[in-house]
Amino acid sequence: MIPPLWMLAAAAAVAYLLWTRPAAPAGLPPLATLPAPQVAPQATPHAAGPHPLTLLAILAAGAMIAFSILESGKPAPAPAPVPVVGLDLRGRFVGPDAAADAGLTAALLEELAGQIEWDGQQTEPRLRTGAAFDDLRRAARELRTRGVSLGARQPAVRDAIKNFLDAEAGTEGGPVDAAARAKWVRAYRAVSQAATEATR
């Protein structure tokens, strides 16, 4: 995690002030004139300033302090996934097969939605009634689970899905038009999404 720019700027300002501070005033000249000693020229132009390693240590200390302050704060919790409006299956799948049942429900309903949608794009659709859509769902479930009833194993999920489908797609088993078919597709995909969220 990188420290904020204002902390780095403050540390750099302190280092700059230390580096550019004026040298200590020279003492009074000697009373007698003596020959100047031969002194080798200084290599650095800022002999009166602190050593570069000192500046580096100041910057490093400031960065570590800033990093420790930022690390001490608790990160904000991740937002929970938004459930499908009107259908929240999280916590409803129970038992040792809860995760597998949720995954199977999500895959099954998404596949059914795709099949109904594709069928409606054909010149002569085979699925023409609400009863046909529901029969397809029951048959697909029985084939996919080899006769095992997910509803009997997950009664809370079964009831929630039934109520949702009745509200969103209706209970009429008669002929469906394009708008009604789209409702069924959206409802099945919404159930699939809710089951997917239940696995997270």
VOTORDREN-91851 format. One line per 3 residues: number of its first residue (from 1); their letters; for each residue y negated, x, z of C-alpha. Coordinates in nm, 2 decimals. Each point is the difference from the previous one (the first is absolute). Example, Ala and Ser with C-alpha at 12.3 -4.5 7.8 and 13.67 -1.06 7.14 Angstrom:
VOTORDREN-91851
1) as) 0.45 1.23 0.78  -0.34 0.14 -0.07
//
This chain:
VOTORDREN-91851
1) mip) 0.00 0.00 0.00  -0.33 0.16 -0.11  -0.29 0.01 0.26
4) plw) -0.31 -0.21 -0.09  -0.27 0.18 -0.21  -0.26 -0.03 0.28
7) mla) 0.22 0.20 0.24  0.05 0.28 -0.26  -0.37 -0.01 -0.08
10) aaa) -0.09 0.03 0.37  0.23 0.30 0.04  -0.14 0.16 -0.31
13) ava) -0.36 -0.05 0.14  0.09 0.17 0.33  0.15 0.29 -0.19
16) yll) -0.30 0.03 -0.22  -0.24 0.02 0.30  0.21 0.26 0.16
19) wtr) 0.01 0.21 -0.31  -0.37 -0.02 -0.08  -0.13 0.06 0.35
22) paa) -0.26 0.29 0.02  0.10 0.33 0.13  -0.11 0.11 0.34
25) pag) -0.35 0.16 0.01  -0.01 0.37 -0.02  -0.11 0.21 0.30
28) lpp) -0.32 0.20 0.03  -0.02 0.31 -0.21  0.07 0.33 0.18
31) lat) -0.29 0.20 0.13  0.10 0.32 -0.18  0.07 0.02 -0.36
34) lpa) 0.36 0.10 -0.05  0.19 0.05 -0.32  0.19 -0.32 -0.10
37) pqv) 0.37 0.03 0.04  0.21 -0.02 -0.31  0.16 -0.35 0.02
40) apq) 0.23 -0.14 -0.27  -0.15 -0.31 -0.17  0.14 -0.33 0.12
43) atp) 0.24 -0.17 -0.24  -0.09 -0.35 0.08  -0.35 -0.15 -0.06
46) haa) 0.02 -0.23 0.31  0.10 0.25 0.26  -0.18 -0.20 0.27
49) gph) 0.21 -0.32 -0.07  0.35 -0.08 0.14  0.31 0.14 -0.16
52) plt) 0.14 -0.21 -0.29  0.32 -0.05 0.20  -0.21 -0.16 0.28
55) lla) -0.14 -0.25 -0.25  0.35 -0.07 -0.13  0.12 -0.06 0.36
58) ila) -0.29 -0.24 0.07  0.08 -0.21 -0.31  0.37 0.00 0.07
61) aga) -0.06 -0.12 0.36  -0.23 -0.27 -0.12  0.25 -0.12 -0.25
64) mia) 0.28 -0.01 0.26  -0.21 -0.19 0.24  -0.09 -0.26 -0.26
67) fsi) 0.36 -0.02 -0.11  0.12 -0.06 0.36  -0.26 -0.27 0.05
70) les) 0.10 -0.18 -0.31  0.37 0.03 0.08  -0.04 -0.15 0.34
73) gkp) -0.11 -0.33 -0.14  0.28 -0.25 -0.06  0.05 -0.10 -0.37
76) apa) -0.06 -0.36 -0.09  0.33 -0.20 -0.03  0.11 -0.08 -0.36
79) pap) -0.06 -0.35 -0.10  0.30 -0.23 0.00  0.11 -0.13 -0.34
82) vpv) -0.16 -0.33 -0.09  0.27 -0.27 0.01  0.04 -0.25 -0.28
85) vgl) -0.23 -0.30 0.06  0.21 -0.27 0.16  0.31 0.21 0.03
88) dlr) 0.06 0.29 0.24  0.36 0.11 0.04  -0.06 0.31 0.21
91) grf) 0.21 -0.02 0.31  0.20 -0.30 -0.12  0.29 0.20 -0.14
94) vgp) 0.23 0.08 0.30  0.33 0.16 0.07  0.16 0.33 -0.12
97) daa) -0.04 -0.11 -0.37  -0.37 -0.10 0.04  -0.13 0.28 -0.23
100) ada) 0.27 -0.05 -0.26  -0.05 -0.38 0.00  -0.37 0.04 -0.05
103) glt) 0.05 0.25 -0.28  0.25 -0.23 -0.17  -0.23 -0.30 0.03
106) aal) -0.29 0.19 -0.15  0.21 0.12 -0.30  0.16 -0.34 -0.05
109) lee) -0.32 -0.20 -0.01  -0.18 0.25 -0.22  0.28 -0.01 -0.25
112) lag) 0.00 -0.38 0.00  -0.37 -0.01 -0.06  0.04 0.23 -0.30
115) qie) 0.28 -0.21 -0.14  -0.18 -0.33 0.03  -0.31 0.16 -0.15
118) wdg) 0.19 0.15 -0.29  0.19 -0.33 -0.06  -0.33 -0.18 -0.04
121) qqt) -0.11 0.23 -0.28  0.29 -0.10 -0.22  -0.02 -0.26 -0.27
124) epr) 0.27 -0.21 0.17  0.00 0.07 0.37  0.33 -0.06 0.18
127) lrt) -0.16 -0.06 0.34  -0.22 -0.31 -0.04  0.00 -0.17 0.34
130) gaa) -0.08 0.09 0.36  0.36 -0.08 0.09  0.11 0.26 -0.25
133) fdd) -0.22 0.27 0.16  0.14 -0.08 0.34  0.36 -0.01 -0.13
136) lrr) -0.06 0.34 -0.16  -0.12 0.14 0.34  0.31 -0.13 0.18
139) aar) 0.24 0.13 -0.27  -0.17 0.34 -0.01  0.02 0.03 0.38
142) elr) 0.37 -0.09 0.01  0.08 0.24 -0.28  -0.21 0.28 0.14
145) trg) 0.14 -0.03 0.36  0.36 -0.09 -0.10  -0.02 -0.33 0.17
148) vsl) -0.16 0.13 0.32  -0.27 -0.24 0.12  -0.33 0.18 0.08
151) gar) -0.13 -0.33 0.13  0.27 -0.02 0.26  -0.05 0.36 0.10
154) qpa) -0.38 -0.02 0.00  -0.09 -0.37 0.09  -0.36 0.08 0.09
157) vrd) -0.06 0.16 -0.34  0.18 -0.29 -0.18  -0.22 -0.26 0.16
160) aik) -0.32 0.19 -0.06  0.08 0.06 -0.37  0.10 -0.37 -0.05
163) nfl) -0.32 -0.12 0.15  -0.21 0.24 -0.20  0.17 -0.09 -0.33
166) dae) -0.03 -0.37 0.07  -0.37 0.04 0.06  -0.07 0.24 -0.29
169) agt) 0.24 -0.12 -0.28  0.06 -0.35 0.11  0.32 -0.20 0.06
172) egg) 0.02 -0.18 -0.33  0.32 0.07 -0.19  -0.12 -0.15 -0.33
175) pvd) -0.13 0.16 -0.32  -0.26 0.27 0.04  -0.28 0.11 -0.23
178) aaa) -0.16 0.34 -0.04  -0.22 -0.04 0.31  0.28 -0.12 0.22
181) rak) 0.22 0.29 -0.12  -0.28 0.25 0.08  -0.01 -0.15 0.35
184) wvr) 0.37 0.07 0.05  -0.04 0.35 -0.13  -0.29 0.07 0.24
187) ayr) 0.18 -0.15 0.29  0.32 0.20 -0.06  -0.20 0.32 -0.03
190) avs) -0.19 -0.08 0.31  0.33 -0.03 0.19  0.11 0.33 -0.14
193) qaa) -0.32 0.17 0.11  0.03 -0.15 0.35  0.36 0.13 0.03
196) tea) -0.11 0.34 -0.12  -0.27 0.01 0.26  0.26 -0.09 0.27
199) tr) 0.19 0.33 -0.08  -0.31 0.22 0.08
//
